[in-house]
Amino acid sequence: MLFRSGRTIVEEEVPQAASGGLIADVGKLEKGDMGLLMDTNNDLKRAVTLDVARRFGGVSLRAIQDAAKNDKLLTEGTRLNRRVLVESLLKYFPPEK
């Protein structure tokens, strides 16, 4: 990447992963992790935040918002209190066996 610093142009390297690609998003590591959807008694939660849904699905927050807007994911609440119902999340992102 090039950055302009005063009158000189400074070239800076973008961090790379060992595989040569850009550093992976941490959320991809939690994709399909059923532990995100469990409560302290190891029962499935009824609903989770959009961020937890994003981490479980391994997708961006915007993808979760779009799926909810298109009624592919059922939600409850509004704005900052919006939650995704776990039942619809499991149908949209079935766990790998």
Residue pairs with C-beta under 8 A, 6 or more apart in sequence:
1 11
1 12
1 13
1 14
2 9
2 10
2 11
2 12
3 9
3 10
3 11
3 12
4 10
14 22
15 22
15 23
16 22
16 23
17 23
17 24
27 54
27 55
27 58
27 59
28 58
30 36
30 55
30 56
30 58
31 55
31 56
31 57
31 58
32 56
32 58
32 93
32 95
32 96
33 55
33 56
34 95
36 48
36 52
36 55
36 56
37 44
37 45
37 48
37 52
37 56
37 86
37 89
37 90
38 44
38 45
39 45
44 86
45 86
46 85
46 86
47 76
47 83
47 84
47 85
47 86
48 56
48 83
48 84
48 86
48 89
49 82
49 83
49 84
50 61
50 64
50 65
50 68
50 82
50 83
50 84
51 61
52 84
53 64
53 73
53 84
53 89
54 60
54 61
54 63
54 64
56 89
56 93
57 63
57 64
57 89
57 92
57 93
58 93
64 73
64 84
67 73
67 92
68 74
68 75
68 82
68 84
72 88
72 92
73 84
73 85
73 88
73 89
73 92
74 84
74 85
74 87
74 88
75 82
75 83
75 84
75 85
76 82
76 83
76 85
77 83
